[in-house]
Amino acid sequence: MALDLPAGPRAPAAWQTVAWMARPGAFLRRVHERFGDPATIRTYWTEEPMVLFSAPEAVRDVFRLDPAIAPAGQSWEFLRPFAGPHSILLLDGEDHLRERRLMQAPFHGERMRAFAPAVADLARRELSSWSGPVTTLERMRHLTLEIILRVVFGASGEREAAPLRAAIEGTLGDVRSLPRMLAMALVQRDLGPRSPWGRFRLAVERFDSLLLDFVARRRAEPNGDSVLALLLEQRDEDGNAATDRHLRDQLVALLVGGHDSSAASLAWAFERLARHPSVHARMAAGDDEYLDAVVKEVLRARPALTIAPRRLLEPAPIGGRTIPAGVQVAACLWLAMRREDLWLRAGAFWPERWLEDGSPHPLSWIPFGGGVRRCAGAPFAEMEMREVLRGAAELTIRPVRPEPERARRSMLVVTPDRGGEVLVG
Ligand code: HEM
């Protein structure tokens, strides 16, 4: 029996998949214009059709779904060999909440602010070498990985950082490439060390032994401030410290969650700033409140993640209608943050809105998702963006071509299609 779902494009799933990957912004806009809210899309991205919601009441309903009937962890199943059994990404319900409490401790208040100088220092070092044409996405992937290695993991010196960096680039190279991912998802069997899956498993094993050695060394010889140092202090309800394997899974979750998403958001920041010299000039004047407004506006106008999906195991009321079991429902972050009825000049890049308009509706600015799965690293991500943009304010940048860059999907994140290219100097 056909499911009773909101209307959506009739084009074959293959066509919708191509649009979703190659032109996600234009695809979502067209779907919204043609079918309104909610709308159902069909792509190879998920096995089930996906119902997208962007109205605040419906977004609230999605974020409040009981994890027992709408687990989010299952969507990350393909990452299990890399993420590990303790991973916050894969857990649901009570286990997930317990893991969140442990993992979020380092990201609160003073403890978090203590990381800002180290991030600022790494950002300054990166930006000081820029001159001429720069593909900011590439450089930001490098910088955000460096920040994770030095500030989150606490690797000190090149001797510790270099092998970890090389192993991560090897492993993530496989996870990031979509054709390889699809090939691996289809053939999740070890067909020997030369098959994509076999190579991936070997890369993960090499990375694991490095990371476990590293965690054991840090436990034996703590070395100052890092997210790992704070995670090493954590104790569960029974007073037990986390095992090395558990800490390994926590570091990998922070890496998977925090690397490409931050790099994409920063590349978008450069793409937008290069085309808005007055915003860049005002940022250079050194006003922290304005800097914060620029960060919020980049995350609103060009969110790195377009949806927060949940798979429905039972029918559930969302936005005033019952959605049947067996489909994916998603808060569409991209659409919610550019609804004309919620945002003045929704399509404009206009940080001043944050100073003049006051706070937006809490369910309309949702770049970090929401509910129990809201981004666990959001305060870190915002701090990181502020520190990098503070350094960028001192550069002179122009776009390589005047027209805005379009959005395209690179695995899980949406990036500028020419990599956020700018001319520096
Ligand atoms: C601008 C950069 C970032 C953006 C736009 C972003 C966005 C998101 C979004 C949309 C989700 C899913 C929320 C949901 O399903 O409701 C998420 C989850 C997550 N993010 Fe981020 N994120 C960013 C940076 C970071 C950083 C820097 C870290 C870690 C240091 C991080 C760690 C995580 C983790 C661990 C989760 C999984 C949370 C869970 O399942 O409970 N993220 N992020």
Boltz pocket constraint, residues with backbone or C-beta under 6 A from the ligand:
constraints:
  - pocket:
      binder: B
      contacts: [[A, 72], [A, 88], [A, 89], [A, 100], [A, 152], [A, 253], [A, 254], [A, 255], [A, 257], [A, 258], [A, 259], [A, 261], [A, 262], [A, 265], [A, 303], [A, 304], [A, 305], [A, 307], [A, 308], [A, 309], [A, 366], [A, 367], [A, 368], [A, 369], [A, 370], [A, 371], [A, 372], [A, 373], [A, 374], [A, 375], [A, 376], [A, 377], [A, 378], [A, 380], [A, 381], [A, 382]]
      max_distance: 6.0
